Amino acid sequence: MRVIFFILCAILHFHISLAQNTVDKLFILGNSTIDHRPPAIPTPSDETTVPHWIYLLAQEAGANFSVGGQYGFLTNFDDLNWFSQWGYDLVPSAWESDMESYADAGITTLMMTNANFIQYLSPAEPHPLDANTSVVNATEDILDYSDAQQAGIKYYLYQNWPEMDLANAYPPTVPPQAEINDFHNQTTGVFHDWWLEYQDSLLSSRPALNLRLIPVGSILSKIVRDLIPGQVPFTELYEDSAPHGRANLYFLAGLVSYMGMFEEKAPSSFVVPEIIHPAIEDNYSLIVDFIWNELITFNDANGNSRVFCQNILGASDLLVDENDLTLYPNPTAGYFTISGMLSSYNIDILDANGAVFQNVNTNLSIQTIDVFNLPEGLFFVRIENLSNGNIVIQKILKAN
């Protein structure tokens, strides 16, 4: 596996030099994959909502953030009679719809999501809840209305996660690992592809609006399946097969959403509250790095970012340094080699739990790593550029 590390570092370095993206007044057309209240198990505040976590992260980063929202599906929202019904303990309101119109509210950002049980049909086909429209057509109506009310708003699609296809009802029956694996594979596979088709259709029909896609569901499944597998119990992530989530799931969704919209890594100084599972708290930095790497490389075939509004340069626009880092072989049965300008980087080999298995700090240009004692499965190579602190995380598969 070749790691074009200098390309990724150039992208990260260019991005960090840009100003923080403005998301100070967000309105959401959403459902319970964004705002799940009331949860089956009460929480101290609004921990089963994404806006709650975005606000806390924005506060820590010194950014302004307010929000409003409305429950429903696109087939409700395309009637264009919007109102703001979401209120929070902590998060300021972005729109008092009983006192002012949408056009007068000064909304800067609009986020919308879809039902999570309709992805068996193309987004261009008749909508399962309203055959008179389609997902694409309903979204176009929403975008056209919003743009006519107030031009210049940023638009985001929030990729949620699908319903679970389980043999036995949950609760009370926790699904076997095979069904959990199928769920995550679906989320990162055909479900994810549906959202790409959806965004591509809208980019084609409404190119001036530069509609962005935040790949929340697929990144969450990668975190749970690949980054910290087995560390957070299924029952601490999902409360049913809809699936509504626990606070842990919405915290992770909030991290992805914050980093996607604000176009910066979540603040390293953020103190993860006790309500969040210790495995997530202990791996906070690793999770943030992983999410950032997923977002910074979430590009279309031309190297253009699918998620960032600002002019992030694509890999095709940058020169490749002659001293690329190379990791091989991948998969490995017990050893792999890193070659390149190793003295310019701090390289940590992380096991599946995110613990440092070995640190590589050498002036040599080649280093062989013995992972024979690691169990089969994924582990990670965390590569930090010592000159600017940019980080890339690479996956390595150990298999006999």
Secondary structure, DSSP 8 states (H G I E B T S, - for coil): -EE-HHHHHHHHHHHHTS-----SEEEEEE-TTTB--S-SS--SSSTTBHHHHHHHHHHHHT---EEEEEES-HHHHTT---------SSS-BS--TTTS-GGGTT--EEEE---SS-TTS-TTSEETTEEEEEHHHHHHHHHHHHHHHSTT-EEEEE--------SS-TTTS---HHHHHHHHHHHHTHHHHHHHHHHHHHHHH-GGG--EEE-HHHHHHHIIIIISTTTS-GGGTBSSSS--B-HHHHHHHHHHHHHHHHTS---TT----TTS-HHHHHTHHHHHHHHHHHHHT-B-TTS-BSS--S----GGGS---TT-EEEE-SSBSSEEEEES-GGGEEEEEE-TTS-EEEEE--SSSEEEEE-TTS-SEEEEEEEEETTT--EEEEEEEE--
